[in-house]
Amino acid sequence: MSKKKLAGIITICIIAIIVVVVLIHLKPWERTYTLNVGVSPPQAGSVSPAGGKYKSGTKVTVTANPTSGYTFDHWSGNSSGNASTITITMDSDKGLTANFKAIPTVSVDYEVTVLADSVYLSVSVEGSQNNYDIILLDPAGKSVGYGFISSDDMTTGHKTVEVSMTDTGVKNPRPGKYSLIIKEWPTDEKVFEAKPVFEGPDVSITNVQFITTYDECPREGDIDEVIVQVYNGGDLPVFPDEMKLWIPGKVEDITIYESLLHGETIVIDRFVQISGLGPGTHRATVAIYSEGVKLASYPTQVEIG
């Protein structure tokens, strides 16, 4: 072996020995690094674990925990992402900040309204200039009404929208507990929820009048017109679509198209054709229906002659 080659081998061995000695002295596999964590804004939440020292190569899983009124938004620093939990490898000193944002707060009023023979929940929203989804679930948990408020609609801080209370093809909203939910769009953060309960319509017939005619020969009378006064003392409107008039041995089925709001009295005046009634007092019953359901009935009597 030449002296030159031998010298090269000796140099390599010396360098290897020096590297080994340095590694043994420094022990990089036992080296620790510091993880510093922060929260922005400070009152918005916390981070766990709250930083500390870790051996080199340790994988640390960090979770952002928002306080009430805030939601997690993103990480910044030596790592990024939108998931509230993140894993970071400690191969150097690291800094990590959990950024939160305030959940918008809204003030909401609502009332039942009727527009074009359809029932709506009129929802008034006051709040910051954001986009809002409005969802109404009926007592069966089915979505029957939906509304959207854009940030452009909220330039004055207030907007009212109408959301349906009935499914397609149904006029009368069902009684029971509804769910009114408002979410910020597109974050889908819930900013309001209410559980309005409606007992339903409470329909009563308060008065019935008959317009009659009588012929002395052959001593027979007719009912030509019926006037019915109807009151809804309930908390939901209803749409009567049928009225029936019974006289013993005779019946008149009358199609009607009425809107009976909550707290409202209406008068239904219809021509009828019940003839051949003898003189005297006849028992009569008037009933009101909607979508095949009897709302109210009223027993009375009619005088002929």
VEXDREN-2710 file (C-alpha; in Angstrom, 1 decimal):
% VEXDREN-2710
k/r/px/py/pz
1/MET/0.0/0.0/0.0
2/SER/1.3/3.4/-0.9
3/LYS/2.1/6.0/1.7
4/LYS/-0.4/8.3/0.1
5/LYS/-3.3/5.8/0.2
6/LEU/-2.4/4.9/3.8
7/ALA/-2.4/8.6/4.8
8/GLY/-5.9/9.0/3.3
9/ILE/-7.2/6.1/5.2
10/ILE/-5.7/7.4/8.4
11/THR/-7.3/10.9/7.8
12/ILE/-10.7/9.3/7.3
13/CYS/-10.4/7.3/10.5
14/ILE/-9.3/10.4/12.4
15/ILE/-12.3/12.3/11.1
16/ALA/-14.7/9.5/12.0
17/ILE/-13.3/9.3/15.5
18/ILE/-13.7/13.1/15.9
19/VAL/-17.3/12.8/14.7
20/VAL/-18.1/10.0/17.1
21/VAL/-16.5/11.9/20.0
22/VAL/-18.5/15.0/19.2
23/LEU/-21.8/13.0/18.9
24/ILE/-21.0/11.3/22.2
25/HIS/-20.3/14.7/23.8
26/LEU/-23.3/16.5/22.3
27/LYS/-25.8/13.6/22.5
28/PRO/-28.2/15.2/19.9
29/TRP/-30.7/12.3/20.4
30/GLU/-31.2/13.7/23.9
31/ARG/-31.5/17.3/22.8
32/THR/-34.7/19.2/23.8
33/TYR/-36.6/21.9/22.0
34/THR/-39.1/24.4/23.3
35/LEU/-42.7/24.7/22.1
36/ASN/-44.2/28.1/22.7
37/VAL/-48.0/28.4/22.2
38/GLY/-50.2/31.5/22.2
39/VAL/-53.9/32.4/21.8
40/SER/-55.3/35.3/19.7
41/PRO/-57.2/37.1/21.0
42/PRO/-56.1/36.1/24.5
43/GLN/-59.7/35.8/26.0
44/ALA/-60.9/33.7/23.1
45/GLY/-59.7/30.3/24.3
46/SER/-56.8/28.1/25.4
47/VAL/-54.4/25.6/23.9
48/SER/-53.5/22.2/25.3
49/PRO/-50.8/21.2/26.1
50/ALA/-49.7/24.7/27.0
51/GLY/-46.2/24.4/25.4
52/GLY/-43.1/23.1/27.1
53/LYS/-39.8/21.3/26.4
54/TYR/-39.7/18.1/24.3
55/LYS/-37.0/15.7/23.2
56/SER/-35.9/16.1/19.6
57/GLY/-38.2/14.2/17.2
58/THR/-41.2/14.1/19.6
59/LYS/-44.5/14.5/17.9
60/VAL/-46.8/16.8/19.9
61/THR/-50.5/17.0/19.3
62/VAL/-51.9/20.4/20.2
63/THR/-55.6/21.2/20.5
64/ALA/-57.3/24.6/20.4
65/ASN/-60.2/25.0/22.8
66/PRO/-62.5/28.1/22.2
67/THR/-64.3/29.7/25.1
68/SER/-68.0/30.6/25.0
69/GLY/-68.8/33.0/22.2
70/TYR/-65.8/32.2/20.1
71/THR/-64.9/29.6/17.5
72/PHE/-61.5/28.3/16.3
73/ASP/-60.3/29.9/13.0
74/HIS/-56.7/28.8/12.1
75/TRP/-53.2/28.1/13.3
76/SER/-50.2/30.4/12.6
77/GLY/-46.5/30.3/13.4
78/ASN/-44.4/27.3/12.6
79/SER/-47.5/25.4/11.4
80/SER/-50.8/26.2/9.7
81/GLY/-54.2/24.7/9.2
82/ASN/-57.9/25.1/10.0
83/ALA/-58.5/21.9/12.1
84/SER/-58.6/22.6/15.8
85/THR/-56.2/19.7/16.5
86/ILE/-52.7/19.7/14.9
87/THR/-49.5/17.6/15.3
88/ILE/-46.1/19.2/15.2
89/THR/-42.7/17.5/15.1
90/MET/-40.1/19.0/17.5
91/ASP/-36.9/19.2/15.5
92/SER/-36.2/22.8/16.5
93/ASP/-37.7/25.4/18.8
94/LYS/-41.3/26.1/17.6
95/GLY/-43.9/28.7/18.1
96/LEU/-47.6/28.1/17.5
97/THR/-50.6/30.5/17.8
98/ALA/-54.3/29.4/17.9
99/ASN/-56.4/32.1/16.3
100/PHE/-60.0/32.4/17.3
101/LYS/-62.9/34.6/16.1
102/ALA/-66.0/35.8/17.8
103/ILE/-69.3/34.0/16.9
104/PRO/-71.7/36.7/15.6
105/THR/-74.5/37.5/18.0
106/VAL/-78.0/38.3/16.7
107/SER/-81.3/39.4/18.2
108/VAL/-84.3/37.7/16.7
109/ASP/-88.1/38.4/16.8
110/TYR/-90.6/36.2/15.0
111/GLU/-94.4/36.1/14.4
112/VAL/-96.8/34.0/12.4
113/THR/-98.0/35.8/9.2
114/VAL/-100.3/34.9/6.3
115/LEU/-99.3/35.9/2.7
116/ALA/-101.4/34.8/-0.3
117/ASP/-103.1/32.0/1.7
118/SER/-99.8/30.6/2.9
119/VAL/-98.5/30.6/6.5
120/TYR/-95.1/31.9/7.2
121/LEU/-92.9/32.7/10.2
122/SER/-91.8/36.3/9.8
123/VAL/-88.3/36.4/11.2
124/SER/-86.6/39.7/12.0
125/VAL/-82.9/39.5/12.6
126/GLU/-80.7/42.2/14.1
127/GLY/-76.9/41.7/14.1
128/SER/-73.6/42.3/12.5
129/GLN/-73.1/42.5/8.7
130/ASN/-72.8/38.8/8.0
131/ASN/-74.5/36.1/5.8
132/TYR/-77.2/34.1/7.7
133/ASP/-79.0/30.9/6.9
134/ILE/-82.5/30.6/8.5
135/ILE/-84.0/27.1/8.9
136/LEU/-87.4/26.1/10.3
137/LEU/-88.1/22.6/11.3
138/ASP/-91.7/21.4/12.0
139/PRO/-92.7/19.3/15.0
140/ALA/-91.8/16.2/13.1
141/GLY/-88.3/17.5/12.6
142/LYS/-88.8/18.1/8.9
143/SER/-87.4/21.2/7.2
144/VAL/-90.4/23.2/6.0
145/GLY/-89.0/26.8/5.8
146/TYR/-85.7/28.2/4.6
147/GLY/-84.4/31.8/4.3
148/PHE/-81.1/33.5/3.5
149/ILE/-79.9/36.9/4.5
150/SER/-76.8/38.3/2.7
151/SER/-74.3/40.6/4.3
152/ASP/-75.6/43.3/1.8
153/ASP/-79.1/42.9/3.4
154/MET/-77.6/43.7/6.8
155/THR/-76.1/47.1/6.0
156/THR/-78.6/48.7/8.3
157/GLY/-78.1/45.9/10.9
158/HIS/-81.7/44.6/10.4
159/LYS/-83.6/42.4/8.0
160/THR/-86.9/40.5/8.0
161/VAL/-87.5/37.4/6.0
162/GLU/-90.5/35.1/5.6
163/VAL/-90.0/31.3/6.0
164/SER/-92.7/28.8/5.2
165/MET/-94.4/26.9/8.1
166/THR/-95.9/24.2/5.8
167/ASP/-94.7/21.5/3.5
168/THR/-95.4/21.6/-0.2
169/GLY/-99.1/21.1/-1.0
170/VAL/-100.2/21.7/2.6
171/LYS/-102.0/24.8/3.7
172/ASN/-102.4/24.4/7.5
173/PRO/-99.3/24.3/9.7
174/ARG/-99.3/21.5/12.2
175/PRO/-99.3/22.4/15.9
176/GLY/-96.4/21.5/18.2
177/LYS/-92.8/22.4/18.9
178/TYR/-90.9/24.0/16.0
179/SER/-87.1/24.7/15.7
180/LEU/-86.0/28.0/14.4
181/ILE/-82.2/27.9/13.7
182/ILE/-80.0/30.7/12.4
183/LYS/-76.4/29.9/11.2
184/GLU/-73.7/32.1/9.9
185/TRP/-72.8/31.3/6.3
186/PRO/-70.5/29.7/5.2
187/THR/-69.0/28.7/8.5
188/ASP/-72.2/27.0/9.5
189/GLU/-71.8/28.3/13.1
190/LYS/-75.1/28.4/14.9
191/VAL/-75.8/31.9/16.2
192/PHE/-79.4/31.5/17.4
193/GLU/-81.9/28.8/18.2
194/ALA/-85.5/28.9/19.5
195/LYS/-88.2/26.3/20.1
196/PRO/-91.5/28.1/19.5
197/VAL/-94.5/26.0/20.4
198/PHE/-97.9/26.5/18.7
199/GLU/-101.0/24.9/20.1
200/GLY/-102.8/25.3/16.7
201/PRO/-106.1/26.9/15.6
202/ASP/-109.1/26.9/18.0
203/VAL/-112.1/27.4/15.8
204/SER/-115.6/28.1/17.0
205/ILE/-118.9/29.0/15.3
206/THR/-120.3/31.8/17.4
207/ASN/-123.6/32.5/15.5
208/VAL/-125.7/31.2/12.6
209/GLN/-128.5/32.9/10.7
210/PHE/-130.8/31.6/8.0
211/ILE/-132.6/33.5/5.3
212/THR/-135.8/31.6/4.5
213/THR/-138.8/31.8/2.2
214/TYR/-142.3/30.3/2.8
215/ASP/-145.2/29.6/0.5
216/GLU/-148.6/29.2/2.0
217/CYS/-149.6/26.9/-0.8
218/PRO/-148.4/24.2/-0.7
219/ARG/-147.2/25.3/2.8
220/GLU/-143.5/24.6/2.2
221/GLY/-140.5/26.6/2.9
222/ASP/-136.9/26.9/1.7
223/ILE/-133.6/27.9/3.2
224/ASP/-132.0/30.2/0.7
225/GLU/-129.0/31.6/2.5
226/VAL/-126.9/30.8/5.6
227/ILE/-124.7/33.3/7.4
228/VAL/-122.1/31.9/9.7
229/GLN/-119.8/33.8/12.1
230/VAL/-116.6/32.0/12.9
231/TYR/-113.8/32.8/15.4
232/ASN/-110.3/31.5/15.7
233/GLY/-109.0/31.8/19.3
234/GLY/-105.9/29.7/18.6
235/ASP/-102.3/30.7/17.8
236/LEU/-102.2/29.4/14.3
237/PRO/-104.2/30.4/11.2
238/VAL/-106.3/28.0/9.3
239/PHE/-108.0/27.8/5.9
240/PRO/-111.6/26.6/6.0
241/ASP/-112.5/25.0/2.6
242/GLU/-115.8/23.3/3.2
243/MET/-119.1/24.0/5.1
244/LYS/-121.9/21.5/5.7
245/LEU/-125.5/22.2/6.6
246/TRP/-127.6/19.4/8.0
247/ILE/-131.4/19.4/8.3
248/PRO/-133.0/16.1/9.2
249/GLY/-133.2/14.2/5.9
250/LYS/-131.3/16.9/4.0
251/VAL/-127.7/18.0/3.6
252/GLU/-126.0/20.8/1.8
253/ASP/-122.2/20.6/1.1
254/ILE/-120.8/24.0/0.3
255/THR/-117.3/24.8/-1.0
256/ILE/-115.7/27.8/0.6
257/TYR/-112.3/29.6/0.4
258/GLU/-111.5/31.4/3.6
259/SER/-108.5/32.5/5.6
260/LEU/-109.1/32.5/9.4
261/LEU/-106.2/34.1/11.1
262/HIS/-105.4/33.7/14.8
263/GLY/-107.6/36.0/16.9
264/GLU/-109.8/36.8/14.0
265/THR/-113.6/36.6/13.4
266/ILE/-114.9/36.2/9.9
267/VAL/-118.5/36.0/8.4
268/ILE/-119.2/33.3/5.8
269/ASP/-122.3/34.2/3.8
270/ARG/-123.4/31.6/1.2
271/PHE/-126.5/30.8/-0.9
272/VAL/-128.0/27.3/-0.3
273/GLN/-130.8/25.3/-1.7
274/ILE/-132.7/23.3/0.9
275/SER/-136.3/23.2/-0.1
276/GLY/-139.5/21.3/0.8
277/LEU/-139.4/22.1/4.5
278/GLY/-142.8/22.0/6.4
279/PRO/-143.8/24.8/8.7
280/GLY/-142.4/24.8/12.2
281/THR/-139.0/24.4/13.9
282/HIS/-136.4/22.3/12.3
283/ARG/-133.1/21.1/13.9
284/ALA/-130.0/22.2/12.0
285/THR/-126.3/21.7/12.3
286/VAL/-123.5/23.7/10.6
287/ALA/-119.9/22.5/10.5
288/ILE/-116.7/24.0/9.1
289/TYR/-113.9/21.8/7.7
290/SER/-110.3/22.3/6.4
291/GLU/-108.4/19.7/4.4
292/GLY/-111.0/17.1/5.5
293/VAL/-110.7/17.9/9.2
294/LYS/-113.7/19.2/11.1
295/LEU/-112.8/22.5/12.8
296/ALA/-116.1/23.3/14.5
297/SER/-119.8/22.5/14.5
298/TYR/-122.8/24.4/15.7
299/PRO/-126.2/22.9/16.5
300/THR/-129.1/25.3/16.1
301/GLN/-132.6/25.4/14.7
302/VAL/-134.5/27.1/11.9
303/GLU/-138.1/28.4/11.8
304/ILE/-140.2/27.9/8.7
305/GLY/-143.5/29.7/8.2
END
